Structure formats: structure tokens, C-alpha cells
Amino acid sequence: MPFACDNEPNAFDLNAPGTFEAIDNTKAPFPPGSEYADRRIKIWTCGWNFTGRPLLDRGSLGNLEVELVVEEIDELPINCSLFRRDDMLRYAKGLFSEDWLASCHLGYKEERDPFDLTKYRWRDHLAPLNNQWLARNGSHWLYFEAQSLHIRSDEFYWLCPIGHRRCLRATFSVSRWLSNTSNAYRKQRSPITNYRELMEKIMSTITVQLSEAARQEQASIANPEGHYPLFQCTKTEVEQAKHILYMWSDKGYRDKSKPKDADHRAPKEEVAAFVEERIQPRPLPGCLAIGPAHLPGDNTGVPTNASPSQLPTEGCQAESK
């Protein structure tokens, strides 16, 4: 990528005054029962460009960017700690604020009507997907994905507690671009597989070593054995995502076999099939627990739990090879 990490120090003192930058949380309402960070410090950024066939694909097909940050919460309710998995889940839900993963854009009526002044609010992402707990290099990570529904990138989140009030967050963003398309559905013609593989290789090299003080904090917290709380999107949100992807599936796209003034949107059933496939659980190496594709209703605030015995056997075997 055309940017480097030279401006980022090799070491940070998280306890030194001025290390963290304040976050303005006054503009974004947060989901009930969630926690959110008050300060953060960016510790590493990098990016990789993906190229296709010389000349034919005009160089770049997309990129993968990663951002590692440490976030800190000013105050937690008494006896709460991010080392406690239930509290870590509440912190993850804090990412679903109005200006983050719950952001929206302006939609439109199915049959475009210039006199329709209704303001349709459509979500930018379908998330969380593939939510699971992972054991990696001696640490536990909470992982989930966000599928772009509009013009934003697809995102992957890795969260690891490093203190009662501190969390290490790795966010990977995948952007893809092809000729004759500028919508999230058509971009699936450029497979996301290679981007995921690079992300997983990067995360397999990361080891979190806690300070002595943080180790003592971790040792003071007891999680129930086999308790790995999770959260998913709802069936209603999945159906809405199918509609949004279908409605935008002609943005920047023209089917050469159709007249210019024809409807160039993809068939609804094909978009629906893509979404159904996309939301299926995909256990990663080290998976301790994974949730279903979605919740049946609208209870997004209710965590669900899947024990290791409930994991898809074939999926786990495939990821372990």
C-alpha cells in the first residue's frame, strides 16, 4: 500500500499521561447494555495491495488494511472487567453505535419515484456475522465480521482484553474494486478468500503478553467453565440486508445484454442466496464456541452460547488442515 508505518513508535507506555486520545462519544447513541471506549491509541497500521492479471485487470483489484488500537474505558460498573467474557461482549456491542457499525445511508423506493420524499434509512453493514471465541497463542479473542451492504468495506474484528478496562482491537478492512461495478453485491465477483487467508496468517503471528499488573487482574477474574457468550444479527436484519443488496445491485453496473434503460439489478433470488451463504458460521482455527447464522427474532441484546460440541464438525476439520 502507498502508506508506511514509519510514524508509529516501536513502543508505547500506556500508563504515561497523554498516550491515549479522547474519543468524542456525545454524537452517537449506543445500544442498551453496552460499554464503549473513552480513549484510544493507534499502535500499528498497514496495508496490502492485491493485483490481478497484468494489463487485463489494470493492476489493482483491492486491498486489505489493518489497524491495531488499544482502547480504554474510563469507568465500568463495580466488579466488572473486560477479562470477564460477559463484560467483553458488552464492550463489543458498544461498537454498534450510530456512527460505527450501525451507521445508515439514504435508501429509496423499489420503483424509483422522483416525487417520493420518504426518507428510507438503510444499514451500511450486516453484522455481527460468524461471531466466535478463539484461542490464539495463549490468549482468548472475540471475533466477528461485518458484511458491507452499500459502498463501505467489509470488516473483520478481533478483540482481546489486556486489562480490566483496556482492550486490544485489530480491525481488518477489505476494499475491492472491479470495472463495471460500484456496489457491494457485484464486487463479490472478486473473491474475498485471499484477503481472509492473509488476515488469518497475520493474526496467527500475534502474541499478546500481559504486563505483571494485567496478569494479576486477569487472575482475579473467574469465568464459568465453558461459558462463551455470543451475539448475532436477527432474521429480520438478514431479510433487510437481502433487500438492500438487491436494490443497490445496479449501482455502477450495466448488463451488456440489456438496453441501457432496462432494470440492471440482479435477480432477487440470487442476492438472497448470496446472503444466506455469507451468514453461515465458519469456524476459524482455535474456535472455542460459535453462534448460529442469526437469531430468529429481534432480540439482538440477548447473547447466545454455543458449546464446542455444537460446532459444525466438517467446518472445524476443514479449518484445522
Secondary structure, DSSP 8 states (H G I E B T S, - for coil): ----STTS-S---TTSTT-SEE---SS----TT----SEEEEEEEEEEEEE-STTTS-SEEEEEEEEEEEEE-S---TT--TTSHHHHHHHHHTT-STTTTT-EEEE--SS--TT----EEEESEEEEEEEEEEEETTEEEEEEEEEESSSS-EEEEEEEE-SSSEEEEEEEEEEE--TT--STTGGGGS-SHHHHHHHHHHHHT------HHHHHHHHT----TT--EE---BHHHHHHHHHHHHHHTTTT---TTS-TTS-----HHHHHHHHHHHTS----TTEEEE--S-BSSS-TTS-EE--GGGS-HHHHHHHH-
